[in-house]
């Protein structure tokens, strides 16, 4: 089958066409009817798809050649790429902007589970979920709830009570989704039929965020006194949230590293803490809040012990910095089960910002040396990440490993050696790969 014939097959499968030019001969028939060359046909198809995106969905009559022109979308099958890979890519494009706790997504593949009569494996975006056998078929839309979603109490989720019910003063009661394992298969999140939720509009498209509509929240635990302190406000403007995008939620991030120098660091299992200087003074923060220097923040006490404020103020003055931010992972006894087996607190720097801009790897290491700080361990450097790790599975394999103390490590973080803006995330290109074996043990 030709590359362009494969394109039409893939797009027909995505959009549910009952009839379609599935072979080169049939494509030729269509183009002859339209008095077009093959090139003209595909150019027109792409142009129409771009200009009229809302018209490419729905059934197409066998004699409706004008609508067939809109069959092909921006979904080429490149040399060396399987139809399945191209299909997954197209599904991901359809569900773009998918950083949502609950959203409508397309199931792009269903696989049997060996020895299981009642369950099977459904693939959505870069994730896999165990579902009831026969509940879905390939290309079905479904509501996908990501790992760490906290679902409200309602009848549709009652089947989760035995495994997932949680209640505390901070979150109230509901169902927490975590990574689980069934018949040897990891299940990451939850898939349910769209029709289970009558409040979702019937015309909702793939990628629609239904988090607020379904009252889904992110599972969080109240900060403990060992890693927190007295809160005096939210994060200052030059200290961004440190959440990294998981590669499973945005597999296209892998290709964004094509041709770039990259580095891989160990994802340290602790609590994100930052320090910063701006025109309003010196700031010490946790993941979400700024803390007061009143003796109740263990991290603030560590910052004072390191004389970090004096060092940063001196450095900022020498380099004419109006803003200067350092972000890192605080690891210590009492934090995240202390998987590094530390006897005292350690802070591992992973991001430095000068005048509002993230610096590259070499500059970050240089500043760490000058200020006497530890950076997160750099495991690997290289060029053109996709040539070595072309897909999610290869990166998940790369993320496996142990901390020096022998405990399973949380995973890895991949960044370009010099910061690059990424439209997929709306910020600097970066992604985390969490070790599945760690997830199973941690949960």
C-alpha positions as CSV (number, residue, x, y, z in Angstrom):
1,X,0.0,0.0,0.0
2,X,1.3,3.5,-0.8
3,X,2.1,6.1,1.8
4,X,-0.9,8.2,0.8
5,X,-3.2,5.2,0.7
6,X,-2.1,4.4,4.3
7,X,-2.9,8.0,5.2
8,X,-6.5,7.6,4.0
9,X,-6.9,4.3,5.8
10,X,-5.7,5.9,9.1
11,X,-8.0,8.9,8.7
12,X,-10.9,6.7,7.8
13,X,-10.4,4.6,10.9
14,X,-10.2,7.8,13.1
15,X,-13.3,9.4,11.8
16,X,-15.4,6.4,11.2
17,X,-16.0,6.6,7.4
18,X,-18.0,3.6,6.2
19,X,-16.6,3.9,2.7
20,X,-13.2,5.2,1.8
21,X,-10.4,4.9,-0.8
22,X,-8.4,2.2,1.0
23,X,-6.2,1.2,-1.9
24,X,-4.3,3.1,-4.6
25,X,-6.7,2.0,-7.3
26,X,-9.7,3.4,-5.4
27,X,-7.8,6.6,-4.8
28,X,-7.2,6.8,-8.5
29,X,-10.9,6.4,-9.2
30,X,-11.8,9.2,-6.8
31,X,-9.3,11.6,-8.3
32,X,-10.4,10.8,-11.9
33,X,-14.0,11.5,-10.9
34,X,-12.8,14.9,-9.6
35,X,-10.6,15.5,-12.6
36,X,-7.6,15.8,-10.3
37,X,-4.1,14.4,-10.1
38,X,-3.2,12.5,-7.0
39,X,-1.0,15.4,-5.8
40,X,-3.8,17.9,-6.4
41,X,-6.2,15.7,-4.5
42,X,-4.0,15.5,-1.4
43,X,-3.1,19.2,-1.5
44,X,-6.8,20.0,-1.7
45,X,-7.6,17.6,1.1
46,X,-5.0,19.1,3.4
47,X,-6.1,22.7,2.5
48,X,-9.8,21.9,3.2
49,X,-8.9,20.1,6.5
50,X,-7.0,23.1,7.7
51,X,-9.6,25.7,6.6
52,X,-12.7,23.7,7.6
53,X,-11.7,21.5,10.5
54,X,-15.2,21.1,11.7
55,X,-16.3,19.4,8.5
56,X,-14.0,16.4,8.5
57,X,-16.0,14.4,11.0
58,X,-19.0,12.2,10.2
59,X,-20.1,9.6,7.7
60,X,-19.4,10.0,4.0
61,X,-21.7,8.7,1.3
62,X,-20.1,6.5,-1.3
63,X,-20.8,9.0,-4.1
64,X,-19.9,12.1,-2.1
65,X,-16.5,12.8,-3.6
66,X,-16.4,16.5,-2.5
67,X,-16.5,15.4,1.1
68,X,-13.9,12.7,0.5
69,X,-11.5,15.5,-0.3
70,X,-11.6,16.4,3.3
71,X,-10.6,12.8,4.3
72,X,-7.0,13.5,4.7
73,X,-5.7,15.6,7.6
74,X,-2.2,16.5,8.6
75,X,-1.3,12.9,9.4
76,X,1.5,11.7,7.1
77,X,3.0,8.2,7.5
78,X,6.7,8.9,7.4
79,X,9.3,6.5,6.2
80,X,10.1,3.9,8.9
81,X,6.8,4.7,10.7
82,X,4.2,2.0,11.2
83,X,0.5,2.7,10.6
84,X,-0.1,2.2,14.3
85,X,2.5,4.9,15.2
86,X,0.9,7.3,12.7
87,X,-2.5,6.5,14.1
88,X,-1.4,7.2,17.6
89,X,0.2,10.5,16.5
90,X,-3.1,11.6,14.8
91,X,-5.1,10.7,17.9
92,X,-2.7,12.7,20.1
93,X,-3.1,15.7,17.7
94,X,-6.9,15.4,18.0
95,X,-6.7,15.4,21.8
96,X,-4.1,18.2,22.0
97,X,-4.0,20.4,25.1
98,X,-4.6,17.3,27.2
99,X,-3.0,18.4,30.5
100,X,-6.4,17.9,32.2
101,X,-7.4,15.7,35.1
102,X,-10.6,14.6,33.2
103,X,-11.0,15.0,29.4
104,X,-12.6,13.3,26.4
105,X,-10.0,11.3,24.6
106,X,-9.9,8.7,21.8
107,X,-9.0,5.1,22.6
108,X,-6.5,4.3,19.9
109,X,-5.7,0.6,20.6
110,X,-7.2,-2.3,22.6
111,X,-5.2,-5.4,23.5
112,X,-6.0,-8.6,25.2
113,X,-4.5,-9.5,28.6
114,X,-3.1,-13.0,28.7
115,X,-5.1,-15.2,30.9
116,X,-7.8,-12.6,31.6
117,X,-11.4,-13.3,30.5
118,X,-13.1,-10.2,31.8
119,X,-10.6,-7.4,31.3
120,X,-8.4,-6.0,28.5
121,X,-6.0,-3.2,28.0
122,X,-7.0,0.1,26.4
123,X,-4.5,2.7,25.2
124,X,-5.3,6.5,25.4
125,X,-2.7,9.2,24.6
126,X,0.5,7.7,26.0
127,X,-1.3,5.9,28.9
128,X,-2.7,2.4,29.3
129,X,-5.8,1.5,31.3
130,X,-7.3,-1.8,32.3
131,X,-11.0,-1.9,31.2
132,X,-13.9,-4.4,31.2
133,X,-13.8,-6.6,28.2
134,X,-16.0,-5.4,25.4
135,X,-16.7,-2.1,27.2
136,X,-14.9,-0.1,24.4
137,X,-13.7,-0.7,20.8
138,X,-10.9,1.0,19.0
139,X,-11.5,4.6,18.1
140,X,-14.2,5.0,20.7
141,X,-14.3,8.4,22.6
142,X,-14.2,8.0,26.4
143,X,-13.7,10.1,29.5
144,X,-10.2,9.7,30.7
145,X,-9.3,10.5,34.3
146,X,-5.6,10.9,35.0
147,X,-3.6,9.3,37.8
148,X,-3.8,11.5,41.0
149,X,-7.3,12.6,40.1
150,X,-9.7,12.9,43.1
151,X,-13.2,11.9,42.0
152,X,-16.3,13.1,43.9
153,X,-18.8,10.8,45.5
154,X,-21.4,9.8,42.9
155,X,-23.0,6.5,41.7
156,X,-20.8,6.3,38.6
157,X,-17.7,5.9,40.7
158,X,-19.1,3.7,43.5
159,X,-17.3,0.6,42.1
160,X,-14.0,2.3,43.2
161,X,-15.0,2.4,46.8
162,X,-13.1,-0.8,47.9
163,X,-9.8,0.2,46.2
164,X,-9.8,4.0,46.1
165,X,-12.0,5.6,48.7
166,X,-10.2,8.3,50.7
167,X,-11.3,10.8,53.4
168,X,-9.4,13.4,55.3
169,X,-9.9,17.0,56.6
170,X,-7.9,18.5,53.8
171,X,-9.6,16.9,50.8
172,X,-12.9,15.7,52.2
173,X,-14.1,12.4,50.8
174,X,-13.9,10.9,47.3
175,X,-11.9,8.4,45.2
176,X,-8.2,8.8,44.6
177,X,-6.9,7.3,41.3
178,X,-3.4,5.8,41.5
179,X,-1.3,3.5,39.4
180,X,-2.5,-0.1,39.9
181,X,-1.7,-3.5,38.5
182,X,-4.1,-6.2,37.2
183,X,-3.0,-9.6,35.8
184,X,0.6,-8.2,35.4
185,X,-0.5,-5.1,33.5
186,X,-0.1,-1.6,34.8
187,X,-3.3,0.6,34.7
188,X,-2.7,4.3,34.8
189,X,-5.9,6.3,35.3
190,X,-9.6,5.4,34.5
191,X,-11.6,5.2,31.3
192,X,-15.4,5.4,31.4
193,X,-18.0,5.8,28.6
194,X,-19.0,9.4,27.8
195,X,-22.7,8.5,28.0
196,X,-22.2,7.7,31.8
197,X,-22.2,11.4,32.4
198,X,-25.4,13.1,31.1
199,X,-24.0,16.6,31.9
200,X,-21.4,16.3,29.2
201,X,-22.7,18.0,26.0
202,X,-23.4,15.5,23.2
203,X,-21.3,17.6,20.7
204,X,-18.2,17.7,22.9
205,X,-15.1,17.1,20.9
206,X,-12.0,15.1,21.5
207,X,-9.7,16.9,24.0
208,X,-12.6,18.7,25.8
209,X,-11.7,19.4,29.4
210,X,-14.5,18.1,31.7
211,X,-12.5,18.4,35.0
212,X,-14.7,21.2,36.5
213,X,-17.9,19.9,35.0
214,X,-17.4,16.5,36.7
215,X,-16.0,18.2,39.9
216,X,-12.7,16.4,39.7
217,X,-9.8,17.7,41.8
218,X,-6.1,16.9,42.0
219,X,-5.2,14.7,44.9
220,X,-3.1,16.6,47.4
221,X,-2.0,16.0,51.0
222,X,-1.7,18.8,53.5
223,X,1.9,20.0,53.9
224,X,3.6,18.7,57.0
225,X,5.4,20.8,59.5
226,X,8.7,19.1,58.6
227,X,8.6,20.5,55.0
228,X,6.4,23.5,55.4
229,X,6.1,26.4,57.7
230,X,3.9,29.5,58.3
231,X,2.3,30.5,55.0
232,X,2.5,34.2,54.1
233,X,1.3,34.1,50.5
234,X,1.3,32.3,47.2
235,X,4.4,32.0,45.0
236,X,6.2,35.2,44.0
237,X,6.1,36.1,40.3
238,X,9.6,34.8,39.4
239,X,9.2,31.4,41.2
240,X,7.1,29.2,38.9
241,X,5.4,26.0,39.8
242,X,7.8,23.1,39.3
243,X,5.4,20.5,37.8
244,X,7.0,18.7,34.8
245,X,4.8,17.2,32.1
246,X,4.8,13.4,32.1
247,X,5.8,12.0,28.8
248,X,2.8,9.6,28.8
249,X,0.5,12.6,28.8
250,X,2.3,14.3,25.9
251,X,4.3,11.7,23.9
252,X,4.9,14.2,21.1
253,X,7.4,15.9,23.5
254,X,9.9,13.2,22.5
255,X,10.0,14.5,18.9
256,X,10.5,18.1,20.2
257,X,14.0,17.0,21.3
258,X,15.0,16.0,17.7
259,X,18.4,17.5,16.8
260,X,18.9,19.1,20.2
261,X,21.6,18.5,22.8
262,X,19.9,17.0,25.9
263,X,20.6,15.9,29.4
264,X,18.9,13.4,31.7
265,X,18.9,13.9,35.5
266,X,17.7,11.7,38.3
267,X,14.3,12.7,39.6
268,X,14.9,13.0,43.3
269,X,12.1,11.8,45.6
270,X,11.5,14.7,47.9
271,X,9.6,18.0,48.1
272,X,10.0,21.0,45.8
273,X,11.4,24.1,47.5
274,X,12.7,27.4,46.0
275,X,14.5,30.5,47.0
276,X,14.4,33.8,45.1
277,X,15.4,37.5,45.0
278,X,13.4,40.3,43.4
279,X,12.6,43.9,44.1
280,X,10.4,42.8,47.0
281,X,13.2,41.0,48.9
282,X,14.2,37.5,49.6
283,X,11.7,34.6,49.3
284,X,11.6,31.0,50.5
285,X,8.9,28.8,49.2
286,X,7.5,25.3,49.1
287,X,5.7,23.9,46.1
288,X,2.7,26.2,46.3
289,X,3.3,28.8,49.1
290,X,5.8,31.3,50.5
291,X,6.9,30.8,54.1
292,X,7.7,33.1,56.9
293,X,11.1,33.1,58.7
294,X,9.7,32.2,62.1
295,X,11.5,29.0,62.9
296,X,8.7,26.7,61.8
297,X,10.0,25.9,58.3
298,X,12.8,23.3,58.2
299,X,13.8,24.4,54.8
300,X,14.1,28.0,55.8
301,X,16.3,26.9,58.6
302,X,18.5,25.0,56.1
303,X,18.7,28.1,53.9
304,X,20.0,30.1,56.9
305,X,22.5,27.4,57.8
306,X,23.8,27.5,54.3
307,X,24.0,31.3,54.4
308,X,22.2,31.1,51.0
309,X,20.6,34.6,51.2
310,X,23.9,36.3,51.6
311,X,25.5,34.3,48.8
312,X,22.6,34.9,46.4
313,X,22.4,38.6,47.1
314,X,26.2,39.0,46.6
315,X,26.0,36.9,43.3
316,X,23.0,39.0,42.1
317,X,24.8,42.3,42.7
318,X,28.0,41.1,40.9
319,X,26.0,40.0,37.9
320,X,23.5,42.8,37.8
321,X,20.5,40.5,38.3
322,X,17.2,42.1,39.2
323,X,15.6,38.6,39.8
324,X,17.5,35.5,40.8
325,X,15.7,32.2,41.5
326,X,17.0,28.8,42.5
327,X,14.7,25.8,42.6
328,X,15.4,22.3,43.9
329,X,14.2,19.1,45.6
330,X,14.5,18.9,49.4
331,X,15.2,15.4,50.5
332,X,15.5,14.4,54.2
333,X,14.3,12.0,56.8
334,X,10.6,12.3,57.1
335,X,10.0,13.4,53.5
336,X,8.5,10.8,51.0
337,X,9.7,7.9,53.1
338,X,13.3,9.1,52.7
339,X,14.0,6.7,49.8
340,X,17.5,8.2,49.5
341,X,18.3,7.0,53.1
342,X,19.7,10.4,54.1
343,X,20.6,11.1,57.7
344,X,20.1,14.9,57.3
345,X,18.4,17.3,54.8
346,X,19.9,17.8,51.3
347,X,18.7,20.2,48.6
348,X,19.3,19.3,45.0
349,X,19.1,22.1,42.5
350,X,17.3,21.5,39.2
351,X,16.4,24.9,37.9
352,X,18.1,28.4,38.1
353,X,16.6,31.6,36.6
354,X,18.5,34.8,35.9
355,X,16.4,37.9,35.2
356,X,13.4,35.7,34.6
357,X,15.1,33.3,32.2
358,X,15.9,29.7,32.8
359,X,19.7,29.0,32.3
360,X,21.2,26.0,30.5
361,X,22.9,23.0,32.1
362,X,26.5,24.3,32.0
363,X,25.5,27.7,33.5
364,X,23.4,25.9,36.2
365,X,26.3,23.7,37.2
366,X,28.7,26.8,37.2
367,X,26.4,28.7,39.6
368,X,26.0,25.7,41.8
369,X,29.8,25.4,42.1
370,X,30.1,29.1,42.9
371,X,27.4,29.1,45.6
372,X,28.4,25.7,47.0
373,X,25.1,23.9,46.1
374,X,24.4,20.4,45.0
375,X,22.6,19.8,41.7
376,X,20.4,16.9,40.8
377,X,22.6,14.0,39.5
378,X,23.2,14.2,35.7
379,X,22.9,10.7,34.4
380,X,23.4,11.2,30.7
381,X,24.0,13.8,28.0
382,X,23.7,13.4,24.3
383,X,22.2,14.7,21.0
384,X,18.9,13.9,19.3
385,X,17.0,12.1,22.0
386,X,14.4,10.5,19.6
387,X,17.2,8.6,17.8
388,X,18.0,6.8,21.1
389,X,14.7,6.8,22.9
390,X,12.0,6.9,20.1
391,X,8.9,6.2,22.2
392,X,7.4,6.2,25.7
393,X,8.3,2.5,26.3
394,X,12.0,3.1,25.7
395,X,12.0,6.1,28.1
396,X,10.2,4.1,30.7
397,X,12.9,1.4,30.5
398,X,15.5,4.1,30.8
399,X,13.8,5.6,33.9
400,X,14.1,2.3,35.8
401,X,16.9,2.1,38.4
402,X,17.9,2.5,42.0
403,X,19.0,5.3,44.2
404,X,22.5,4.9,45.7
405,X,20.9,3.6,48.9
406,X,19.2,0.7,47.1
407,X,15.6,2.0,46.9
408,X,13.8,2.2,43.6
409,X,14.3,5.7,42.1
410,X,11.3,7.9,41.2
411,X,12.4,8.3,37.6
412,X,14.2,10.8,35.3
413,X,13.8,14.3,33.9
414,X,14.9,15.2,30.4
415,X,15.7,18.7,29.3
416,X,17.6,20.3,26.4
417,X,21.1,21.5,27.3
418,X,20.0,25.0,26.5
419,X,16.4,26.1,27.2
420,X,14.0,25.9,24.2
421,X,10.4,27.1,24.2
422,X,7.9,24.3,23.6
423,X,4.4,25.1,22.2
424,X,3.1,21.8,23.5
425,X,3.6,22.8,27.1
426,X,3.6,26.6,26.7
427,X,6.9,26.9,28.4
428,X,10.5,25.6,28.4
429,X,10.8,22.2,26.9
430,X,11.1,19.6,29.6
431,X,9.5,16.3,30.5
432,X,9.6,13.7,33.3
433,X,9.4,10.0,33.1
434,X,8.2,8.4,36.3
435,X,9.4,4.8,36.9
436,X,6.4,2.5,36.8
437,X,8.0,0.2,39.4
438,X,8.4,3.1,41.7
439,X,4.7,4.1,41.2
440,X,3.5,0.6,42.1
441,X,5.7,0.5,45.2
442,X,4.9,4.1,46.2
443,X,1.2,3.7,45.8
